[in-house]
Amino acid sequence: MMRSGVLVALLVVACMVVMTQAQYHGWNPTHYPNLLGGWGGNFYNHNPGFGYGGYPYEILHIKRNADTTTVKKAFKQLAKEWHPDKNQSPEAEAKFIEINEAYKLLMDPERRRLFDSTGHTDEQPNFRKQHDYSSFRRFDPFDDIFSTFGGNFRFNFKYGEGTNIYKKQSITFKSFQNSVVPLSKKQPYLILFYSDWCIACAQIEPIWRRLCEELEPINFGMATVHAGREVELAKRLGVKTVPYLIMLLDGHPYHYTQPSVSMVSSLDFIRSKFPHKLVQRITEEDLDSFLGGWMDNRVRVLLFGRLDIIRLRYLSVGWEFRERAVIGYVQMDRSDTDSIRVRYSVSSKVDTLLVFHEDPYTPVASVAMTDLPYPTMKDIIDGNKFLVLPRLSSQSVFDALCPVESMRARRRLCVVLVTQDDPAHDPSRAALRDYATATDQARERERVRYTYLFREKQVDFMNALTAAASGSPVETNHRIVILWRTERHTLKYEWLEGGWEAEGEKHNTSRENLRATITRLLHSNQPMPYETVIQELFDEHAQGIVWRIISKLVSVQDFLRDNVNQDDIVPAVSIMVTVIFIVAGGYVMSYLVKLEEERVSSASSTFVDSSGRVKIAPQLRVHELRGESYNGMVRLLKPGCRTIVVLCDSESKSKLMPKFHKACWPYRKNKTLMFGFLNIERASGMEWYKRILVLGLPEPRDLNINPKNTIGTVIALNGHRKYYCLYHAKHPEAVFGLPTNPGATAETEGLRRRHTKSSITGDFMGFSDNESESESDVETGDKRKDSIASDKPLLNYYSNILFEDQLLEGLGNWLDRLFEGTTLRYHINYWPDWPGK
């Protein structure tokens, strides 16, 4: 019992000492609610006593879900109340600053979202600033307790030591877009996604720290992202878990997919993501082609090393200068590179860098060290990144070689030789190159640059130089123009008199003329005669559409390889195979249908001419109107489409169909028309015909249909707008507009006179007061044969009879008026159902 009491007493004393030491060192549990399981109350409602005085919503006296209008209204009211010019309180100025800063935070959507989710913002850290938990290392609360017992035992709390490097390198979505992505065009970036209380993130912290120590000196950008706070950035880059490693090259993310992070695997991942030919391996066989390829307007750099692999610093410098230099690596311990080392007197004991311009035998710069540092390589290449006579091949090259200088006394000149991409122009370029390397011209290199261009590729640039100058030469080949850029798109210039000659005595004259002109422009304030406005230069190095498509496909392949795992492959492949099967099946079916249509068409529309050749005759398809085809020919017609149907029976069909076919033949190519016939011998057909006649009458009435009188009737049906037009030989419209010339037949003139005086409006529709179905106005015999035994004239004998040959005589004229819209339309409310269907 006594021993238990002593232990309890010791624990009480220990707790008292801990609290005393904690208060003495300024440690407050309410400042660390996340660490101590929520001690201290609500994270957003306590006031830690720093920053702008507390919670921004409390400062503006608004609710957390207040919209921007409410924020503006509250800000205006409080700003008027606490403005130092109107409020003489000593706290007015500080209060006004609090109000202003709170307003700025809440009006910025991104900062407000970040504050609502984390309690602080990187741009305005005083609001809910996240504490540095590494301060726990400053004292060990149990040291004093156990040191009093004479022991050397220490708890040695080290919370926060591993997360400091993550927080120091942390970036936001805005800084990623505005800074990291543009910088990645010249500087490779390695980005690590982490989160608080991530055990795996803490475990790889030593590896990340070592990566930073190794890669930052060789121009690698190192950054970290808090995945919980930068959710949008994590979604954009496809980050699904933490820790997650991404390499960024020219704005394109490459994902680390290994299951574990190690130093070796990380470096292998970085090395594999650089372009394959960023640093080329050079041997004796390809040395001359490598050094002689400077016509691409890039210098050549040779790196001599002893390692079998290409070092990351070489890849990094190659990435930074990939637009201006082509870098080759020579491994010195190989037998096929000995002659290269001997040729340039390179020591095998040190690493060497050589820079070449147009001359493949003499390097313009060299450096040899046991270990070539990145800054040294960068300085050497950057100081010699342009050829002796570079080509104006893009706007970036033009800006670097011919910078803007508005001051006349300090103007910088750009001497441009106009040539073509032709070997015949090489002597002119070589002569200007020799002139530029002369000793007296090298002293003026800071203010004068010598360049050339291809006239056929920089068309807009040349048009600007020749259009503005009345004294510009007619032929610009082998001519020199001297430029002075006063603004980005404005320059003054002068053409060199006499052109540029490459050989003989004329070459000496051209050199003296050019030297005198440059001296005059540099050392006098004489203005240049011409001025023009130029556009952006054409980028000769830009990828074509084919290469851009290939690059895009490669990027998509890399993305799929990095983001699609084995579990996603099976469903994706299944969907892809299904889609391919459906598309292929549809294509095969359409192909078979097309073959069948061609077979039927060729079988029914071919004929053999007099020479024995088989020819395809265009045909007019005429369908029978019945119950099966009723919907397709009438009810389901699209807007603007019509169906023209002739009424006939089996006896008159052979006589009427050729005439119907002849009248409709001019409209065979009209895709809005369908043609058909209705057999009046079918009871359902006559019943349907009777129904639409009744629907078209102004008032309903009983009709007595004589089927014989309907023969030769033509109906034009508009299924969408629900109306029809009728043609019949007894219809007044059938003879309206027929010619009244002497060549007209007597029967036609009789029809004209009869229908002009007739007021009958029922016979032409197929019904009359005659109840006999056996009598018909249509005569099927031959009119001349039947009148032989009669004393009546032919016209009087058949004055009330229509022959079948005459029924469709006026159909052609009626069709013309139908398409003109001048025929009578019988509107109905609906299309009746087909009888018996």
Secondary structure as UniProt FT lines:
FT   HELIX           2..24
FT   TURN            25..26
FT   HELIX           29..31
FT   TURN            33..37
FT   TURN            39..40
FT   TURN            43..45
FT   TURN            51..52
FT   HELIX           56..59
FT   TURN            60..61
FT   TURN            64..65
FT   HELIX           68..82
FT   TURN            84..86
FT   TURN            90..91
FT   HELIX           92..107
FT   HELIX           109..118
FT   TURN            125..128
FT   HELIX           133..138
FT   TURN            141..142
FT   HELIX           143..147
FT   TURN            148..150
FT   TURN            159..163
FT   HELIX           164..168
FT   HELIX           173..175
FT   HELIX           176..180
FT   HELIX           181..183
FT   TURN            184..186
FT   STRAND          189..194
FT   TURN            196..197
FT   HELIX           199..203
FT   HELIX           205..215
FT   HELIX           216..218
FT   STRAND          221..226
FT   TURN            227..229
FT   HELIX           231..237
FT   STRAND          244..249
FT   TURN            250..251
FT   STRAND          252..255
FT   HELIX           263..273
FT   TURN            276..277
FT   STRAND          279..281
FT   TURN            284..286
FT   HELIX           287..291
FT   HELIX           294..296
FT   STRAND          299..305
FT   HELIX           312..320
FT   TURN            321..324
FT   STRAND          325..331
FT   TURN            332..333
FT   HELIX           335..337
FT   HELIX           338..343
FT   TURN            344..345
FT   TURN            348..349
FT   STRAND          351..356
FT   STRAND          365..369
FT   HELIX           374..383
FT   HELIX           395..401
FT   TURN            409..410
FT   STRAND          413..419
FT   HELIX           423..425
FT   HELIX           426..436
FT   HELIX           439..442
FT   TURN            443..447
FT   STRAND          448..454
FT   TURN            455..457
FT   HELIX           459..467
FT   TURN            470..471
FT   TURN            477..478
FT   STRAND          479..485
FT   STRAND          490..495
FT   TURN            497..498
FT   HELIX           504..523
FT   STRAND          530..533
FT   TURN            540..541
FT   HELIX           545..563
FT   HELIX           566..604
FT   STRAND          606..608
FT   TURN            610..611
FT   STRAND          614..616
FT   STRAND          622..624
FT   TURN            627..629
FT   HELIX           631..635
FT   TURN            639..640
FT   STRAND          642..648
FT   TURN            650..652
FT   HELIX           653..664
FT   HELIX           665..667
FT   TURN            668..669
FT   TURN            671..672
FT   STRAND          673..679
FT   TURN            680..681
FT   HELIX           683..696
FT   HELIX           707..710
FT   TURN            711..712
FT   STRAND          714..718
FT   TURN            719..722
FT   STRAND          723..727
FT   TURN            729..730
FT   HELIX           732..735
FT   TURN            736..737
FT   TURN            742..743
FT   HELIX           746..757
FT   HELIX           763..765
FT   STRAND          778..779
FT   HELIX           783..786
FT   TURN            787..789
FT   HELIX           794..797
FT   TURN            798..800
FT   STRAND          802..803
FT   HELIX           804..806
FT   TURN            807..810
FT   HELIX           811..820
FT   STRAND          826..827
FT   TURN            835..836
//
